Amino acid sequence: MTSDAIVVEHLRVQRGGREVLPDLSLRVPRGQVVGLLGPSGGGKSTLMRSVVGVQVVAGGSVTVLGEPAGSPALRARVGYLTQAASVYADLTVRDNVRYFARVLGVGADAADRAIAAVDLTDHAGARVENLSGGQLSRAGLACTLVGDPEVLVLDEPTVGLDPVLRRDLWEIFRGLAADGRTLLVSSHVMDEAVRCDRLVLLRAGRVLSDSTLPDLLSRTGTDDAEAAFLALVDEDAAHDGGAA
């Protein structure tokens, strides 16, 4: 069994006549929280869509848990949380999670466990449209967790949340990794870097760095992830002849 949950090799993706990912290669180790960081428009969502097999690609390959991305065999093994909430506003939290449980062929008990895992048991009977932003994010995460996936692909799961809610969600993510799951989490909030086992910094569809935070700071001679990222952007622009 390979030690990598996700293997991306020479991935090329074109959207709207533009090459979003020109030639991207990446490996995500099993059982880690890997942060995919970078500015909006850098290709993070496109990469994640490719990992879950819903993105048309122009070349290269993406393998997840030893299977081609999007394979039927991965349907229950990979969980995907999109930026926009993929839940039904007019249903309760419980009804939403139980619906996804039926789709994945698991029982109501699995839905109850997923709701408990995101600390929403007290709000299980609440309609989604009445939830706060943080509760809505956790409801979507419960739907993603209900099939007990081995790999979780989370696209900007903390966007728009206050620091306390972001901290609470990251505690859930760390707990999932401690249980052996692999998480690929995208963000443009650089201070979330300290919560990841490994960081992938993406800009203009290219990987500027793939390392631990201490290694990144050592390499750039900086004190935090944002300063490190800016240093890498400047280095990249200089390498390209000054074209930012």
Secondary structure, 3 states (H helix, E strand, C coil): CCCEEEEEEEEEEEECCEEEEEEEEEEEECCCEEEEECCCCCCHHHHHHHHHCCCCCCEEEEEECCEECCCHHHCCCEEEECCCCCCCCCCEHHHHHHHHHHHHCCCHHHHHHHHHHCCCHHHCCCEHHHCCHHHHHHHHHHHHHCCCCCEEEEECCCCCCCHHHHHHHHHHHHHHHHCCCEEEEEECCHHHHHHCCEEEEEECCEEEEEECHHHHHHHHCCCCHHHHHHHHHHHHHHHCCCCC
